Amino acid sequence: MAIEVGQKLQGKITGITNFGAFVDLGEGKSGLVHISQVSNDFINNINDVLAVGDEVAVKVMQIADDGKISLSIKQATDQPEESYKKEPVKVESSFSAVNKDPKKYAKDGTELSEFDLMMKGYLRQSEEHLIAIKRSREGKRGGRGGRRK
């Protein structure tokens, strides 16, 4: 039986590397499942998910001219799209945190506008970045005399 792109097969894991797993497809054919194609979730160590000798369902993704076969475990399972799509992560910047309470006041007691609050947050963040840059640069000046001030 010839192996074709898009075909779903059963295979046995014969080897594991830090970048993926080799799968024996039978009839003297084998392919590689890249670590990114093992699961929909992030995998730091493939050995936590797979082991040599495991039986897995794979989908043939590509067959190169030199005979190398690229496989996917995550696309071999028939999951509806909604089951693995994650909701977008809402990232809260320092500016939005400042803007949640618009009743902020300046030192003189006047109420600050949204723009003033954003600028205040930006200036604070900018100062933090400048301090971090200054610290990293001071340590790199080196030489025989030690640190300069």
The 8 nearest C-alpha neighbors of each residue, nearest first, counted from 0:
[[1, 2, 26, 3, 25, 28, 24, 27],
 [2, 0, 3, 26, 28, 6, 4, 25],
 [1, 3, 0, 4, 6, 59, 62, 28],
 [2, 4, 6, 5, 1, 59, 62, 61],
 [3, 5, 59, 6, 60, 61, 62, 2],
 [6, 4, 59, 60, 58, 3, 7, 61],
 [5, 7, 59, 4, 58, 3, 8, 2],
 [8, 6, 58, 57, 75, 59, 5, 56],
 [9, 7, 57, 56, 58, 10, 6, 24],
 [10, 8, 56, 55, 57, 24, 54, 11],
 [11, 9, 24, 23, 55, 54, 22, 56],
 [10, 12, 54, 23, 22, 53, 52, 55],
 [13, 11, 22, 51, 52, 53, 21, 14],
 [14, 12, 51, 22, 21, 52, 11, 23],
 [15, 13, 21, 20, 51, 12, 16, 22],
 [14, 16, 20, 19, 21, 51, 17, 13],
 [17, 15, 19, 18, 20, 14, 45, 21],
 [16, 18, 19, 45, 15, 44, 34, 20],
 [19, 17, 16, 34, 33, 20, 45, 15],
 [20, 18, 33, 34, 16, 32, 17, 15],
 [19, 21, 15, 32, 31, 14, 16, 22],
 [20, 22, 31, 14, 13, 30, 12, 15],
 [21, 23, 12, 30, 11, 29, 13, 10],
 [24, 22, 29, 11, 10, 25, 28, 12],
 [23, 25, 10, 29, 28, 22, 9, 26],
 [24, 26, 27, 28, 23, 29, 10, 11],
 [25, 27, 28, 24, 0, 23, 29, 1],
 [26, 28, 25, 29, 24, 23, 30, 22],
 [29, 27, 24, 26, 25, 23, 30, 68],
 [30, 28, 23, 24, 22, 27, 21, 68],
 [29, 31, 68, 22, 21, 69, 70, 67],
 [30, 32, 21, 69, 70, 20, 33, 22],
 [31, 33, 70, 20, 19, 71, 36, 69],
 [32, 34, 19, 36, 35, 18, 31, 20],
 [33, 35, 19, 36, 37, 18, 32, 45],
 [36, 34, 33, 37, 38, 42, 41, 19],
 [35, 37, 71, 33, 34, 73, 38, 72],
 [38, 36, 72, 34, 73, 35, 71, 32],
 [39, 37, 73, 40, 36, 35, 72, 41],
 [38, 40, 73, 83, 41, 37, 36, 35],
 [39, 41, 38, 42, 83, 37, 35, 73],
 [42, 40, 43, 39, 38, 35, 34, 37],
 [43, 41, 44, 45, 40, 34, 38, 35],
 [42, 44, 41, 45, 47, 34, 46, 17],
 [45, 43, 46, 42, 47, 17, 48, 34],
 [44, 46, 47, 48, 49, 42, 43, 34],
 [45, 47, 49, 48, 44, 50, 15, 17],
 [46, 48, 45, 44, 49, 50, 42, 43],
 [49, 47, 46, 45, 50, 44, 42, 37],
 [48, 50, 46, 45, 47, 53, 51, 15],
 [51, 49, 53, 46, 52, 48, 12, 15],
 [50, 52, 12, 13, 53, 14, 15, 49],
 [51, 53, 12, 11, 50, 13, 54, 14],
 [54, 52, 12, 11, 51, 50, 55, 49],
 [53, 55, 11, 10, 52, 12, 9, 56],
 [56, 54, 10, 9, 11, 53, 57, 72],
 [55, 57, 9, 8, 75, 72, 10, 7],
 [58, 56, 72, 75, 71, 8, 7, 70],
 [57, 59, 7, 75, 71, 70, 6, 5],
 [60, 58, 70, 4, 5, 6, 61, 69],
 [61, 59, 70, 69, 4, 5, 58, 71],
 [62, 60, 69, 4, 68, 59, 63, 70],
 [61, 63, 68, 67, 66, 69, 64, 4],
 [62, 64, 67, 66, 65, 61, 68, 69],
 [65, 63, 66, 62, 67, 68, 61, 69],
 [64, 66, 63, 67, 62, 68, 61, 69],
 [67, 65, 63, 64, 62, 68, 30, 28],
 [68, 66, 63, 62, 65, 30, 69, 64],
 [67, 69, 30, 62, 61, 66, 31, 70],
 [70, 68, 61, 31, 60, 30, 59, 32],
 [69, 71, 32, 59, 60, 58, 31, 57],
 [72, 70, 36, 58, 57, 32, 74, 73],
 [71, 73, 57, 37, 75, 74, 36, 56],
 [72, 74, 38, 37, 75, 71, 36, 76],
 [75, 73, 76, 72, 71, 58, 77, 57],
 [76, 74, 58, 57, 72, 73, 56, 7],
 [77, 75, 74, 78, 73, 72, 56, 57],
 [76, 78, 75, 79, 74, 73, 80, 82],
 [79, 77, 76, 80, 82, 83, 81, 74],
 [78, 80, 81, 82, 77, 83, 84, 76],
 [79, 81, 82, 83, 84, 78, 77, 85],
 [82, 80, 84, 79, 83, 85, 78, 86],
 [83, 81, 80, 79, 84, 78, 85, 39],
 [84, 82, 81, 80, 85, 39, 79, 78],
 [85, 83, 81, 82, 80, 86, 39, 87],
 [86, 84, 83, 87, 81, 82, 88, 80],
 [85, 87, 88, 84, 89, 83, 81, 82],
 [88, 86, 89, 85, 84, 90, 83, 91],
 [87, 89, 90, 86, 85, 91, 84, 92],
 [88, 90, 87, 91, 86, 92, 95, 85],
 [91, 89, 88, 92, 87, 95, 93, 96],
 [90, 92, 95, 89, 93, 96, 94, 88],
 [93, 91, 94, 95, 90, 96, 97, 89],
 [92, 94, 96, 95, 97, 91, 120, 124],
 [95, 93, 97, 92, 96, 117, 120, 98],
 [94, 96, 98, 97, 92, 93, 91, 99],
 [97, 95, 93, 94, 98, 99, 92, 91],
 [96, 98, 94, 95, 99, 93, 116, 100],
 [99, 97, 95, 100, 96, 101, 94, 113],
 [100, 98, 96, 97, 101, 95, 94, 102],
 [99, 101, 98, 102, 97, 103, 96, 95],
 [100, 102, 103, 98, 99, 113, 112, 111],
 [103, 101, 100, 104, 110, 111, 112, 99],
 [104, 102, 101, 111, 110, 100, 105, 116],
 [103, 105, 110, 111, 109, 108, 102, 106],
 [104, 106, 108, 107, 109, 110, 111, 103],
 [107, 105, 108, 104, 109, 110, 103, 111],
 [106, 108, 105, 109, 104, 110, 111, 103],
 [109, 107, 105, 106, 104, 110, 111, 103],
 [110, 108, 105, 104, 107, 111, 106, 103],
 [109, 111, 104, 103, 105, 108, 112, 102],
 [112, 110, 104, 115, 103, 105, 116, 109],
 [111, 113, 115, 114, 116, 110, 101, 103],
 [114, 112, 116, 115, 117, 98, 111, 101],
 [113, 115, 117, 112, 116, 118, 111, 119],
 [114, 116, 118, 112, 117, 113, 111, 119],
 [117, 115, 119, 113, 114, 118, 120, 112],
 [116, 118, 114, 120, 119, 115, 94, 121],
 [119, 117, 121, 115, 120, 116, 122, 114],
 [118, 120, 116, 122, 117, 121, 115, 123],
 [121, 119, 117, 123, 118, 122, 94, 124],
 [120, 122, 118, 124, 119, 123, 125, 117],
 [123, 121, 125, 119, 124, 120, 118, 126],
 [124, 122, 120, 126, 125, 121, 119, 127],
 [125, 123, 121, 127, 122, 126, 120, 128],
 [124, 126, 122, 128, 127, 123, 121, 129],
 [125, 127, 129, 123, 128, 124, 122, 130],
 [128, 126, 124, 130, 125, 129, 131, 123],
 [127, 129, 131, 125, 126, 130, 132, 124],
 [130, 128, 126, 132, 131, 127, 133, 125],
 [129, 131, 133, 127, 128, 132, 134, 126],
 [130, 132, 128, 134, 129, 133, 127, 135],
 [133, 131, 129, 135, 130, 134, 136, 128],
 [132, 134, 130, 136, 131, 135, 129, 137],
 [135, 133, 131, 137, 132, 136, 130, 138],
 [134, 136, 132, 133, 137, 138, 131, 139],
 [135, 137, 133, 139, 134, 138, 132, 140],
 [138, 136, 134, 139, 135, 140, 133, 146],
 [137, 139, 136, 135, 140, 141, 134, 146],
 [140, 138, 136, 141, 137, 135, 146, 142],
 [139, 141, 138, 137, 142, 136, 146, 147],
 [142, 140, 139, 145, 146, 138, 143, 144],
 [141, 143, 144, 145, 140, 146, 139, 147],
 [144, 142, 145, 141, 146, 140, 147, 139],
 [143, 145, 142, 146, 141, 147, 140, 148],
 [146, 144, 141, 143, 142, 147, 140, 138],
 [147, 145, 141, 148, 144, 138, 137, 140],
 [148, 146, 145, 137, 140, 144, 141, 138],
 [147, 146, 137, 145, 140, 138, 133, 134]]
